[in-house]
Amino acid sequence: MASDVVFDPSIVGPLAGTISALLAANAERGTPAVVACTVRNERTLDMFEKQLGERGLLSEVADKDGSVRIYEITRP
């Protein structure tokens, strides 16, 4: 679980890589990653979603409340 960590475009790739590694290490459990983000810049969130997809991860917006977006991220 992480909160307010998607705000700087330069860390989006490493963050997605870290999430991917953690999900791979716990694949047998099937536990999702949950990331809550304050919407500051739509482009940065788009980059985050793209980086997750490039790593083969599925991201679903579990909750979207104007200024906050909560992602549930899984490995298929």
C-alpha positions as CSV (number, residue, x, y, z in Angstrom):
1,M,0.0,0.0,0.0
2,A,1.3,3.4,-0.9
3,S,-0.1,6.9,-0.7
4,D,0.7,10.0,-2.7
5,V,3.8,8.6,-4.4
6,V,2.9,9.4,-8.0
7,F,3.8,13.1,-8.4
8,D,7.2,13.3,-10.1
9,P,7.6,11.9,-13.6
10,S,11.2,10.9,-13.0
11,I,10.2,8.3,-10.4
12,V,7.2,6.8,-12.3
13,G,9.3,4.1,-14.0
14,P,11.2,3.0,-10.9
15,L,8.0,3.0,-8.9
16,A,6.3,0.8,-11.5
17,G,9.4,-1.5,-11.5
18,T,9.3,-1.8,-7.7
19,I,5.6,-2.6,-7.7
20,S,6.2,-5.2,-10.3
21,A,9.0,-6.8,-8.3
22,L,6.9,-6.9,-5.1
23,L,3.9,-8.5,-6.9
24,A,6.2,-11.1,-8.6
25,A,7.8,-12.0,-5.2
26,N,4.3,-12.5,-3.7
27,A,2.6,-14.0,-6.8
28,E,1.4,-17.1,-5.0
29,R,-0.6,-15.0,-2.6
30,G,-2.3,-13.0,-5.4
31,T,-2.3,-9.9,-3.1
32,P,-2.8,-6.6,-5.1
33,A,-0.8,-3.4,-4.6
34,V,-3.0,-0.5,-3.6
35,V,-1.8,3.0,-4.5
36,A,-3.7,6.2,-3.6
37,C,-2.8,9.3,-5.5
38,T,-3.7,13.0,-5.3
39,V,-4.4,14.1,-8.9
40,R,-1.9,16.8,-9.6
41,N,-1.1,16.2,-13.2
42,E,-3.1,13.8,-15.4
43,R,0.0,13.3,-17.7
44,T,2.0,11.9,-14.7
45,L,-0.8,9.5,-13.9
46,D,-1.1,8.5,-17.5
47,M,2.6,7.8,-17.5
48,F,2.2,5.7,-14.4
49,E,-0.6,3.6,-15.9
50,K,1.5,3.1,-19.1
51,Q,4.6,2.0,-17.1
52,L,2.4,-0.5,-15.2
53,G,1.1,-1.9,-18.5
54,E,4.5,-2.2,-20.0
55,R,5.5,-4.4,-17.1
56,G,2.5,-6.6,-17.7
57,L,0.5,-5.3,-14.7
58,L,-3.2,-4.6,-14.6
59,S,-4.4,-1.5,-13.0
60,E,-7.9,-0.7,-12.1
61,V,-9.1,2.6,-10.6
62,A,-10.9,1.3,-7.5
63,D,-12.1,4.7,-6.5
64,K,-12.0,8.1,-8.2
65,D,-13.0,11.1,-6.2
66,G,-12.0,14.2,-8.2
67,S,-8.7,15.0,-6.5
68,V,-7.9,11.4,-5.4
69,R,-7.5,8.2,-7.4
70,I,-7.0,4.8,-5.8
71,Y,-5.4,2.1,-8.0
72,E,-5.6,-1.6,-7.4
73,I,-2.7,-3.2,-9.2
74,T,-2.4,-6.9,-10.0
75,R,-0.4,-9.4,-11.9
76,P,-2.5,-11.4,-14.4
